[in-house]
Amino acid sequence: MAIKIEDRKREELIKFLDEKLFDLVLHANAGDYKEEDLKKKLHDVKKHIEKEKHRFHDQGQYPAASDIKKNILLDLQTRTGRKMDHELDELGLPSLPRIKDGFLKLCEELKV
């Protein structure tokens, strides 16, 4: 059965987020940080990112590529999102602002 174009677009955006953000954060090693506060911060960030990954993978919550794009752009603007981005930057890990241009370029290529 052929995959609908909209489903393919959604899958491409999810794949991008997984490869450029979610999986990189989730595979970060606490042993790479000397300070205990950074190790704790990494633990907390990983819990948050795991929830975010599940949220975006949930087709019931975000059924279309346009839903994913809209919510990523919203996350970039929220106080909670900005706090998370700051913590990821402190840890030297990818954050939404760091991948925003590539994400928007992909959205443009996919016509989302």
Secondary structure, DSSP 8 states (H G I E B T S, - for coil): ----HHHHHHHHHHHHHIIIIIHHHHT--GGG--SHHHHHHHHHHHHHHHHHHHHHH-TTTS-SHHHHHHHHHHHHHSHHHHHHHHHHHHTT---HHHHHHHHHHHHHHHT-
